[in-house]
């Protein structure tokens, strides 16, 4: 089956610093990747959708200058949380899908803690 | 009313019991997904359905498109099945998630 990895799995950073999270599709080409955020005991919330080679589409309320998304290749998307604050502490999950497919393959998630 | 409703919210079962988790949705979809999220947070996609029924090991998922309803069944439940099960419905790139069902299977 299709595999999506995320790195790192956990990261602790200081307030004001930036953190980059990588999402990779290991055995397929992901034309579209999605970034989700999940607060404790809540469901996943879509932050943005990125298509390879084009700018990400952000959901309402998500600051594009704070959450920088790059999808430069068919196997890699990155989410950079800039000038992180404690309220950005959350579980960030990516998913990926092939072109013309409805199936999304989820990464294992990255737990970000901002101190 | 949420677009994706799951029931029950919480479920506790004894090992070996047959478990059913339900999902109803109110939007048009191209596919329905059942996801499993373990306490550590990682998500595994269990099934993607657009019609009928799928089976994988002890897990069975069904969908009734006309009634906009899906069920996830776990036969011979085991403590390692303890997780949050999430129903998600998708239309192209737009996926809507249920709130999840927290399943605890006791030995």
Interface residues (C-beta under 8 A of the other chain):
Chain A: X32 X34 X38 X42 X43 X44 X46 X49 X91 X93 X102 X103 X104 X105 X106 X107 X108 X109 X111
Chain B: X30 X31 X33 X35 X41 X42 X43 X44 X45 X48 X50 X86 X88 X90 X92 X93 X95 X97 X98 X99 X100
